[in-house]
Amino acid sequence: MGNFLVGTLRFYPAPVARAGFPILVLETRMGNVGQIFGQAIFDEAVRDLDAAAKWLREQGFDHLIVSGYSSGATLGTRFAATRHLPTLRGLACLGNPWGLPQSLEDRARRWDAKPSYEEVVTEAREVLQGGDDARHDRLFVIERSRGPTEQPRDSEVYTFRTWWHSRGPEAVAAMTHRQIGQVRAPILLVQGTDDEVVGVHEAEALARVAREAGNRRVEVVHVEGAGHTFKGHEIFTRDTVIRWLRRVA
């Protein structure tokens, strides 16, 4: 997730590839404007990763590392948990939330979002129970969802359909903590200590779930002072991932 201007994608692929690990940058239906145009149905997006893994096998690659940032980390975790590919050698997550619904609900309460999480649940349920697909794909804005102001930088935009299937209370597939215990490959969780979107405690909580499920190859690295986009901490972040890749890939 993210793009070449925001998030880890802007600094992550090229140095990792130069270090000797070929990278396929995958634009899934969850990426960028997917949640605005109604294509970001979370568990359908896992099929995009299926297609990518199949293509890589056809190109002759026999090892696979899944890596994702933010909601992409949640998506990658779901893929790794449900596919159990023999070629999977690891899961590298950056800014992975405990769950997309839980993370959004926590932020909504922290910043007093308008509308509140509970208000969106009520309206989305009513809209989706109706038969009008146009209403399902109607856009709405949540102000103060990512910060204390009503400016666009602190707001989020969804359709009712994409919100319900990725942030709604029944979006189990988007709850990382419900998935990560099924991942058997090594896991790396990289988390900024000043992340304004994902709580710093969430990486350790996810690691605990994975370890209690029997995975002893789980690492957590906190990036001191880093926010959600890792701005200003790009070199440390990328080098952390590269060192881990050299051990597991």
VEXFINU-367437 format. One line per field, with one value per atom (N, C-alpha, C): residue number from 1; x, y, z; atom name. Coordinates in steps of 0.05 Angstrom, whole numbers, always signed. Layout:
REM VEXFINU-367437
resi = (NUM/...)
X = (X/...)
Y = (Y/...)
Z = (Z/...)
name = (CA/...)
//
This chain:
REM VEXFINU-367437
resi = (1/1/1/2/2/2/3/3/3/4/4/4/5/5/5/6/6/6/7/7/7/8/8/8/9/9/9/10/10/10/11/11/11/12/12/12/13/13/13/14/14/14/15/15/15/16/16/16/17/17/17/18/18/18/19/19/19/20/20/20/21/21/21/22/22/22/23/23/23/24/24/24/25/25/25/26/26/26/27/27/27/28/28/28/29/29/29/30/30/30/31/31/31/32/32/32/33/33/33/34/34/34/35/35/35/36/36/36/37/37/37/38/38/38/39/39/39/40/40/40/41/41/41/42/42/42/43/43/43/44/44/44/45/45/45/46/46/46/47/47/47/48/48/48/49/49/49/50/50/50/51/51/51/52/52/52/53/53/53/54/54/54/55/55/55/56/56/56/57/57/57/58/58/58/59/59/59/60/60/60/61/61/61/62/62/62/63/63/63/64/64/64/65/65/65/66/66/66/67/67/67/68/68/68/69/69/69/70/70/70/71/71/71/72/72/72/73/73/73/74/74/74/75/75/75/76/76/76/77/77/77/78/78/78/79/79/79/80/80/80/81/81/81/82/82/82/83/83/83/84/84/84/85/85/85/86/86/86/87/87/87/88/88/88/89/89/89/90/90/90/91/91/91/92/92/92/93/93/93/94/94/94/95/95/95/96/96/96/97/97/97/98/98/98/99/99/99/100/100/100/101/101/101/102/102/102/103/103/103/104/104/104/105/105/105/106/106/106/107/107/107/108/108/108/109/109/109/110/110/110/111/111/111/112/112/112/113/113/113/114/114/114/115/115/115/116/116/116/117/117/117/118/118/118/119/119/119/120/120/120/121/121/121/122/122/122/123/123/123/124/124/124/125/125/125/126/126/126/127/127/127/128/128/128/129/129/129/130/130/130/131/131/131/132/132/132/133/133/133/134/134/134/135/135/135/136/136/136/137/137/137/138/138/138/139/139/139/140/140/140/141/141/141/142/142/142/143/143/143/144/144/144/145/145/145/146/146/146/147/147/147/148/148/148/149/149/149/150/150/150/151/151/151/152/152/152/153/153/153/154/154/154/155/155/155/156/156/156/157/157/157/158/158/158/159/159/159/160/160/160/161/161/161/162/162/162/163/163/163/164/164/164/165/165/165/166/166/166/167/167/167/168/168/168/169/169/169/170/170/170/171/171/171/172/172/172/173/173/173/174/174/174/175/175/175/176/176/176/177/177/177/178/178/178/179/179/179/180/180/180/181/181/181/182/182/182/183/183/183/184/184/184/185/185/185/186/186/186/187/187/187/188/188/188/189/189/189/190/190/190/191/191/191/192/192/192/193/193/193/194/194/194/195/195/195/196/196/196/197/197/197/198/198/198/199/199/199/200/200/200/201/201/201/202/202/202/203/203/203/204/204/204/205/205/205/206/206/206/207/207/207/208/208/208/209/209/209/210/210/210/211/211/211/212/212/212/213/213/213/214/214/214/215/215/215/216/216/216/217/217/217/218/218/218/219/219/219/220/220/220/221/221/221/222/222/222/223/223/223/224/224/224/225/225/225/226/226/226/227/227/227/228/228/228/229/229/229/230/230/230/231/231/231/232/232/232/233/233/233/234/234/234/235/235/235/236/236/236/237/237/237/238/238/238/239/239/239/240/240/240/241/241/241/242/242/242/243/243/243/244/244/244/245/245/245/246/246/246/247/247/247/248/248/248/249/249/249)
X = (+17/+0/+18/+5/+20/+25/+43/+49/+77/+85/+113/+118/+97/+100/+96/+80/+73/+77/+89/+93/+120/+123/+149/+156/+136/+142/+160/+160/+176/+207/+214/+243/+251/+232/+237/+246/+234/+240/+268/+277/+303/+326/+330/+352/+351/+327/+325/+333/+324/+332/+362/+374/+403/+418/+406/+418/+417/+403/+403/+377/+356/+329/+310/+305/+286/+259/+247/+222/+201/+177/+154/+136/+133/+115/+87/+69/+42/+22/+7/-15/-41/-50/-74/-98/-122/-147/-150/-134/-135/-119/-101/-82/-94/-82/-88/-118/-130/-158/-178/-169/-188/-211/-205/-226/-245/-237/-254/-273/-263/-279/-292/-292/-308/-296/-270/-258/-243/-240/-224/-239/-248/-260/-238/-233/-208/-201/-220/-212/-211/-223/-219/-191/-179/-153/-131/-137/-118/-114/-134/-131/-110/-106/-85/-57/-54/-29/-26/-49/-48/-37/-47/-39/-9/+0/+29/+46/+38/+54/+55/+33/+32/+51/+50/+67/+97/+104/+132/+141/+123/+130/+135/+119/+122/+148/+158/+183/+207/+202/+224/+234/+220/+228/+217/+234/+226/+225/+231/+228/+211/+195/+177/+177/+182/+179/+155/+136/+114/+120/+118/+123/+101/+92/+72/+74/+62/+62/+34/+28/+3/-19/-40/-61/-50/-28/-15/-2/+7/+18/-5/-28/-51/-59/-59/-65/-45/-19/+2/+0/-8/-11/-33/-55/-78/-70/-55/-45/-27/-8/+11/-3/-24/-38/-56/-67/-88/-77/-55/-45/-25/-9/+10/+27/+38/+54/+81/+89/+115/+138/+134/+156/+159/+140/+141/+164/+181/+204/+202/+183/+181/+159/+152/+132/+144/+148/+160/+139/+131/+110/+120/+111/+119/+93/+91/+68/+43/+44/+21/+3/-22/-41/-51/-59/-71/-95/-109/-131/-140/-146/-156/-181/-200/-224/-216/-200/-194/-176/-158/-140/-156/-175/-192/-210/-221/-239/-223/-198/-182/-176/-169/-163/-187/-210/-235/-241/-237/-242/-221/-196/-174/-178/-186/-187/-216/-235/-263/-272/-269/-275/-304/-309/-336/-340/-359/-376/-359/-370/-357/-357/-341/-340/-368/-381/-407/-428/-426/-445/-441/-416/-411/-421/-417/-426/-457/-471/-500/-509/-497/-505/-496/-472/-463/-480/-487/-504/-531/-543/-568/-566/-544/-540/-536/-519/-512/-535/-553/-576/-597/-595/-612/-603/-619/-613/-601/-596/-586/-556/-544/-515/-502/-516/-505/-500/-518/-513/-490/-487/-464/-438/-436/-411/-410/-428/-428/-405/-391/-368/-377/-361/-365/-337/-336/-311/-313/-291/-289/-268/-276/-258/-246/-222/-208/-204/-199/-194/-165/-147/-119/-104/-119/-107/-128/-119/-137/-151/-145/-157/-177/-192/-211/-200/-173/-160/-159/-156/-154/-133/-111/-89/-98/-118/-127/-154/-162/-188/-183/-204/-203/-229/-227/-249/-254/-279/-286/-313/-320/-348/-358/-384/-396/-387/-386/-378/-349/-330/-302/-297/-311/-307/-316/-340/-351/-333/-322/-306/-277/-269/-241/-239/-259/-258/-282/-302/-326/-322/-340/-337/-338/-347/-348/-326/-308/-286/-264/-270/-251/-225/-227/-203/-183/-193/-176/-166/-171/-162/-136/-113/-88/-84/-93/-89/-105/-125/-140/-126/-105/-91/-63/-49/-20/-12/-29/-23/-21/-31/-30/-6/+10/+34/+57/+68/+89/+117/+119/+144/+155/+181/+191/+177/+174/+159/+176/+177/+189/+168/+167/+148/+164/+163/+177/+157/+162/+142/+155/+145/+155/+144/+160/+152/+133/+134/+117/+95/+87/+67/+40/+29/+4/-21/-16/-38/-40/-17/-16/-2/-14/-2/+24/+43/+69/+68/+47/+44/+34/+23/+9/+28/+53/+72/+78/+83/+89/+65/+41/+17/+14/+19/+17/+39/+63/+84/+77/+64/+56/+36/+17/-2/+12/+30/+45/+61/+75/+92/+75/+53/+36/+24/+22/+12/+34/+59/+80/+101/+100/+120/+142/+166/+188/+207/+200/+217/+203/+197/+183/+200/+206/+222/+207/+211/+199/+222/+222/+241/+227/+232/+221/+240/+229/+245/+240/+259/+256/+250/+228/+221/+206/+202/+190/+159/+147/+118/+109/+84/+72/+86/+95/+108/+138/+149/+178/+195/+183/+197/+220/+244/+268/+282/+270/+282/+283/+285/+285/+309/+332/+357/+357/+350/+350/+329/+305/+284/+291/+301/+308/+331/+351/+373/+364/+344/+333/+321/+306/+293/+314/+334/+355/+370/+377/+392/+375/+349/+331/+329/+326/+325/+350/+372/+397/+398/+383/+382/+361/+339/+317/+312/+320/+312/+329)
Y = (-24/+0/+25/+47/+72/+77/+96/+101/+112/+123/+132/+160/+171/+197/+194/+175/+172/+143/+139/+112/+101/+75/+63/+58/+57/+51/+72/+96/+117/+113/+97/+93/+64/+46/+18/+0/-1/-22/-21/+2/+3/-6/+4/-6/-35/-46/-75/-91/-81/-95/-93/-70/-67/-85/-92/-110/-139/-144/-171/-186/-171/-184/-172/-186/-175/-169/-147/-138/-135/-145/-140/-120/-96/-77/-82/-89/-97/-76/-67/-48/-65/-69/-85/-67/-79/-63/-47/-53/-37/-11/-9/+13/+39/+61/+88/+94/+96/+105/+83/+58/+35/+39/+50/+53/+76/+93/+115/+106/+88/+79/+52/+42/+19/-8/-9/-35/-48/-33/-42/-60/-83/-104/-121/-121/-130/-159/-177/-205/-212/-196/-200/-192/-172/-163/-184/-204/-226/-241/-240/-253/-240/-214/-200/-211/-217/-230/-258/-272/-299/-297/-277/-274/-267/-250/-243/-267/-282/-306/-326/-329/-347/-337/-311/-300/-304/-299/-303/-332/-350/-379/-384/-373/-377/-365/-345/-332/-347/-367/-383/-377/-359/-352/-374/-385/-407/-400/-375/-365/-340/-336/-313/-300/-274/-258/-239/-239/-220/-196/-172/-148/-128/-115/-94/-73/-50/-26/-19/-14/-4/-24/-16/-35/-57/-51/-71/-93/-85/-105/-123/-112/-128/-147/-137/-154/-176/-169/-189/-211/-202/-222/-241/-231/-248/-268/-259/-276/-298/-290/-310/-330/-321/-338/-358/-351/-368/-385/-378/-392/-414/-411/-432/-442/-424/-431/-443/-465/-477/-459/-440/-422/-398/-394/-371/-373/-353/-353/-332/-314/-294/-273/-259/-237/-213/-191/-167/-145/-136/-116/-90/-68/-41/-26/-18/-3/-20/-45/-64/-59/-52/-48/-74/-73/-96/-106/-88/-94/-68/-68/-43/-32/-48/-37/-26/-41/-33/-7/-6/+17/+42/+40/+63/+71/+52/+58/+72/+63/+76/+105/+109/+137/+154/+143/+159/+169/+152/+160/+180/+175/+192/+221/+224/+250/+261/+246/+254/+258/+237/+238/+244/+257/+265/+254/+235/+222/+202/+194/+175/+147/+129/+102/+89/+93/+81/+92/+118/+129/+118/+114/+103/+74/+58/+31/+30/+47/+48/+55/+76/+85/+65/+54/+35/+10/+1/-24/-18/+5/+12/+14/+26/+30/+3/-14/-39/-59/-56/-74/-67/-43/-34/-46/-44/-56/-37/-13/+8/+8/-4/-6/+22/+41/+68/+80/+74/+83/+68/+42/+27/+40/+52/+64/+94/+104/+133/+141/+162/+171/+185/+182/+198/+204/+225/+234/+231/+221/+221/+242/+264/+285/+278/+288/+283/+252/+238/+209/+203/+220/+215/+237/+255/+277/+296/+317/+335/+356/+359/+380/+369/+388/+380/+384/+387/+390/+363/+363/+338/+319/+329/+311/+294/+302/+287/+273/+273/+261/+236/+219/+195/+194/+182/+180/+151/+143/+115/+116/+93/+87/+70/+68/+51/+22/+13/-14/-20/-2/-7/-4/+15/+19/-6/-17/-40/-64/-68/-92/-90/-67/-64/-52/-36/-23/-29/-43/-48/-69/-71/-89/-119/-125/-153/-160/-141/-145/-162/-187/-205/-208/-210/-214/-191/-167/-143/-140/-159/-158/-175/-162/-175/-195/-188/-206/-232/-233/-257/-274/-264/-277/-286/-270/-273/-299/-309/-334/-358/-355/-377/-376/-355/-352/-368/-386/-404/-394/-377/-367/-346/-339/-317/-291/-276/-250/-228/-206/-181/-159/-146/-124/-99/-80/-54/-33/-19/+0/+25/+48/+74/+80/+92/+98/+122/+139/+163/+160/+136/+131/+143/+160/+174/+158/+136/+120/+93/+80/+54/+57/+48/+51/+35/+47/+34/+7/+2/-23/-46/-38/-58/-79/-72/-91/-113/-105/-124/-142/-130/-146/-167/-160/-179/-201/-192/-212/-232/-223/-241/-262/-253/-272/-293/-284/-303/-323/-313/-330/-350/-341/-359/-381/-375/-395/-414/-410/-429/-419/-395/-384/-371/-383/-374/-355/-350/-333/-306/-292/-266/-245/-224/-202/-176/-159/-132/-112/-92/-71/-44/-29/-2/+18/+36/+57/+83/+90/+112/+138/+151/+177/+177/+153/+151/+153/+168/+168/+146/+148/+127/+124/+145/+144/+139/+137/+133/+156/+179/+202/+210/+213/+220/+196/+172/+148/+126/+135/+116/+97/+108/+91/+69/+77/+56/+35/+44/+25/+6/+16/-2/-21/-11/-28/-50/-43/-64/-86/-80/-100/-116/-103/-117/-136/-128/-146/-171/-167/-190/-208/-196/-212/-229/-219/-234/-258/-257/-280/-301/-292/-311/-319/-302/-306/-327)
Z = (+0/+0/+0/-1/-4/-34/-40/-68/-69/-92/-94/-82/-70/-56/-26/-17/+11/+19/+43/+53/+45/+49/+46/+17/-1/-29/-41/-31/-43/-39/-19/-15/-13/-13/-5/-27/-51/-71/-82/-91/-105/-88/-63/-47/-41/-37/-32/-57/-80/-105/-109/-103/-107/-88/-65/-46/-55/-77/-88/-85/-78/-75/-95/-117/-137/-125/-133/-122/-144/-139/-155/-140/-150/-138/-149/-131/-138/-131/-151/-146/-143/-119/-115/-117/-116/-117/-91/-70/-46/-48/-68/-69/-78/-68/-77/-77/-100/-101/-100/-94/-94/-74/-51/-31/-38/-57/-66/-89/-106/-129/-125/-101/-95/-101/-108/-114/-91/-69/-47/-28/-38/-21/-11/+15/+26/+18/+23/+18/-11/-29/-57/-66/-52/-59/-55/-38/-34/-61/-78/-104/-121/-117/-131/-124/-98/-89/-100/-102/-115/-143/-158/-186/-187/-168/-168/-162/-142/-135/-158/-172/-195/-217/-222/-243/-236/-210/-202/-205/-198/-202/-232/-249/-278/-288/-275/-283/-272/-255/-245/-217/-203/-176/-157/-141/-123/-94/-87/-60/-61/-41/-40/-12/-11/+13/+8/+26/+23/+42/+30/+46/+41/+62/+59/+79/+73/+90/+97/+123/+133/+125/+111/+103/+85/+71/+54/+71/+95/+114/+124/+129/+137/+115/+90/+67/+64/+66/+63/+85/+109/+131/+125/+115/+108/+86/+67/+45/+56/+73/+84/+102/+116/+135/+121/+99/+87/+63/+52/+28/+34/+55/+63/+39/+24/+1/+9/-3/+4/-4/-22/-30/-11/+8/+25/+45/+45/+63/+85/+83/+104/+98/+119/+118/+132/+117/+127/+127/+151/+154/+165/+153/+163/+171/+196/+205/+204/+212/+210/+234/+229/+251/+264/+288/+302/+286/+274/+255/+243/+217/+205/+219/+225/+240/+267/+282/+309/+309/+290/+289/+282/+263/+256/+279/+293/+315/+337/+343/+363/+356/+330/+321/+323/+315/+315/+343/+363/+391/+401/+393/+402/+392/+366/+354/+353/+364/+363/+334/+318/+290/+285/+262/+253/+225/+221/+241/+258/+280/+297/+285/+296/+285/+288/+310/+315/+296/+290/+271/+242/+235/+208/+207/+229/+229/+224/+238/+236/+208/+197/+170/+148/+151/+131/+131/+154/+156/+142/+147/+134/+104/+95/+66/+52/+64/+51/+52/+71/+72/+51/+40/+18/-8/-28/-54/-75/-67/-85/-86/-107/-109/-111/-122/-124/-96/-78/-50/-37/-44/-33/-40/-64/-73/-70/-53/-48/-30/-37/-22/+4/+25/+49/+61/+76/+89/+119/+131/+160/+167/+180/+188/+215/+221/+246/+250/+228/+230/+234/+226/+229/+244/+256/+270/+281/+294/+309/+293/+267/+251/+232/+219/+199/+171/+169/+144/+129/+102/+87/+97/+107/+116/+139/+154/+177/+172/+147/+139/+123/+121/+104/+88/+64/+45/+38/+39/+32/+17/+5/-1/+21/+24/+45/+41/+16/+11/+19/+11/+18/+47/+60/+89/+104/+96/+111/+108/+84/+79/+87/+97/+106/+134/+142/+169/+186/+175/+190/+212/+231/+254/+246/+222/+214/+193/+189/+169/+182/+187/+201/+185/+159/+142/+145/+153/+156/+184/+202/+229/+231/+231/+230/+252/+276/+299/+296/+278/+273/+252/+239/+217/+224/+239/+242/+256/+272/+286/+267/+243/+223/+205/+208/+191/+203/+188/+197/+189/+169/+160/+180/+178/+195/+190/+211/+210/+220/+206/+215/+217/+240/+245/+251/+233/+236/+243/+265/+276/+286/+276/+286/+313/+330/+357/+359/+338/+337/+316/+310/+289/+299/+282/+289/+280/+265/+254/+268/+272/+285/+311/+333/+359/+362/+376/+378/+391/+408/+422/+404/+380/+364/+352/+346/+335/+356/+380/+401/+407/+405/+410/+388/+363/+341/+344/+351/+355/+377/+398/+419/+409/+393/+382/+365/+348/+330/+346/+367/+383/+399/+410/+426/+408/+382/+363/+354/+363/+357/+339/+329/+311/+328/+328/+344/+328/+304/+287/+281/+302/+300/+311/+296/+305/+304/+324/+324/+326/+308/+308/+310/+331/+334/+322/+306/+294/+310/+326/+345/+330/+338/+327/+300/+289/+262/+264/+246/+243/+224/+216/+200/+172/+161/+134/+135/+160/+164/+152/+149/+138/+156/+145/+160/+172/+169/+180/+158/+133/+111/+111/+116/+114/+135/+160/+181/+175/+165/+160/+138/+116/+94/+101/+117/+125/+144/+161/+179/+163/+142/+126/+111/+99/+84/+101/+125/+143/+149/+154/+159/+135/+111/+87/+83/+89/+86/+104/+126/+145/+136/+125/+121/+92/+73/+45/+31)
name = (N/CA/C/N/CA/C/N/CA/C/N/CA/C/N/CA/C/N/CA/C/N/CA/C/N/CA/C/N/CA/C/N/CA/C/N/CA/C/N/CA/C/N/CA/C/N/CA/C/N/CA/C/N/CA/C/N/CA/C/N/CA/C/N/CA/C/N/CA/C/N/CA/C/N/CA/C/N/CA/C/N/CA/C/N/CA/C/N/CA/C/N/CA/C/N/CA/C/N/CA/C/N/CA/C/N/CA/C/N/CA/C/N/CA/C/N/CA/C/N/CA/C/N/CA/C/N/CA/C/N/CA/C/N/CA/C/N/CA/C/N/CA/C/N/CA/C/N/CA/C/N/CA/C/N/CA/C/N/CA/C/N/CA/C/N/CA/C/N/CA/C/N/CA/C/N/CA/C/N/CA/C/N/CA/C/N/CA/C/N/CA/C/N/CA/C/N/CA/C/N/CA/C/N/CA/C/N/CA/C/N/CA/C/N/CA/C/N/CA/C/N/CA/C/N/CA/C/N/CA/C/N/CA/C/N/CA/C/N/CA/C/N/CA/C/N/CA/C/N/CA/C/N/CA/C/N/CA/C/N/CA/C/N/CA/C/N/CA/C/N/CA/C/N/CA/C/N/CA/C/N/CA/C/N/CA/C/N/CA/C/N/CA/C/N/CA/C/N/CA/C/N/CA/C/N/CA/C/N/CA/C/N/CA/C/N/CA/C/N/CA/C/N/CA/C/N/CA/C/N/CA/C/N/CA/C/N/CA/C/N/CA/C/N/CA/C/N/CA/C/N/CA/C/N/CA/C/N/CA/C/N/CA/C/N/CA/C/N/CA/C/N/CA/C/N/CA/C/N/CA/C/N/CA/C/N/CA/C/N/CA/C/N/CA/C/N/CA/C/N/CA/C/N/CA/C/N/CA/C/N/CA/C/N/CA/C/N/CA/C/N/CA/C/N/CA/C/N/CA/C/N/CA/C/N/CA/C/N/CA/C/N/CA/C/N/CA/C/N/CA/C/N/CA/C/N/CA/C/N/CA/C/N/CA/C/N/CA/C/N/CA/C/N/CA/C/N/CA/C/N/CA/C/N/CA/C/N/CA/C/N/CA/C/N/CA/C/N/CA/C/N/CA/C/N/CA/C/N/CA/C/N/CA/C/N/CA/C/N/CA/C/N/CA/C/N/CA/C/N/CA/C/N/CA/C/N/CA/C/N/CA/C/N/CA/C/N/CA/C/N/CA/C/N/CA/C/N/CA/C/N/CA/C/N/CA/C/N/CA/C/N/CA/C/N/CA/C/N/CA/C/N/CA/C/N/CA/C/N/CA/C/N/CA/C/N/CA/C/N/CA/C/N/CA/C/N/CA/C/N/CA/C/N/CA/C/N/CA/C/N/CA/C/N/CA/C/N/CA/C/N/CA/C/N/CA/C/N/CA/C/N/CA/C/N/CA/C/N/CA/C/N/CA/C/N/CA/C/N/CA/C/N/CA/C/N/CA/C/N/CA/C/N/CA/C/N/CA/C/N/CA/C/N/CA/C/N/CA/C/N/CA/C/N/CA/C/N/CA/C/N/CA/C/N/CA/C/N/CA/C/N/CA/C/N/CA/C/N/CA/C/N/CA/C/N/CA/C/N/CA/C/N/CA/C/N/CA/C/N/CA/C/N/CA/C/N/CA/C/N/CA/C/N/CA/C/N/CA/C/N/CA/C/N/CA/C/N/CA/C/N/CA/C/N/CA/C/N/CA/C/N/CA/C/N/CA/C/N/CA/C/N/CA/C/N/CA/C/N/CA/C/N/CA/C/N/CA/C/N/CA/C/N/CA/C/N/CA/C/N/CA/C/N/CA/C/N/CA/C/N/CA/C/N/CA/C/N/CA/C/N/CA/C/N/CA/C/N/CA/C/N/CA/C/N/CA/C/N/CA/C/N/CA/C/N/CA/C/N/CA/C)
//
